[in-house]
């Protein structure tokens, strides 16, 4: 990835938004969905030499930037999110040995001219960059665009939860 330049900024927000320019419209849309459900303001630019490099660089850069929020926040989160007929869940935690575990396999399918297996590459790089144990499950859905949207929304919602402080529990307050 020596020829790939990235620029990323993330801020926690009340309403999520994104300015994404990876050169891959489908990935731009998916990262925007992630930002919206996470309630992040994301600015992400990637100047790649190839599609594979764009996907890897975008995922890794976003993950690396998120790691500081995860360390200060709860560090774990989960979500169950729909997109049309699709339903996906994501659960994640900050760990020393990152990984992506998923039941989704889109080998050979295309969405918007892009092979859908790039989504798993992006999520794997995101997990590596952020140091996450990331579990993604597809519970329902057949349309590849809806499935990808549900997955990215679920990951976004789980990240949004993990990057914010955990609410105090009643037992925490009793000990004060």
HELIX and SHEET records of a PDB file:
HELIX    1   1 UNK A   25  UNK A   38  1                                  14    
HELIX    2   2 UNK A   51  UNK A   72  1                                  22    
HELIX    3   3 UNK A  117  UNK A  130  1                                  14    
HELIX    4   4 UNK A  144  UNK A  162  1                                  19    
HELIX    5   5 UNK A  170  UNK A  174  1                                   5    
SHEET    1   A 3 UNK A   5  UNK A  12  0                                        
SHEET    2   A 3 UNK A  40  UNK A  47 -1                                        
SHEET    3   A 3 UNK A  17  UNK A  21  1                                        
SHEET    1   B 4 UNK A  76  UNK A  83  0                                        
SHEET    2   B 4 UNK A  86  UNK A  94 -1                                        
SHEET    3   B 4 UNK A 132  UNK A 140 -1                                        
SHEET    4   B 4 UNK A  99  UNK A 102  1                                        
SHEET    1   C 2 UNK A 110  UNK A 111  0                                        
SHEET    2   C 2 UNK A 114  UNK A 115 -1                                        
END                                                                             
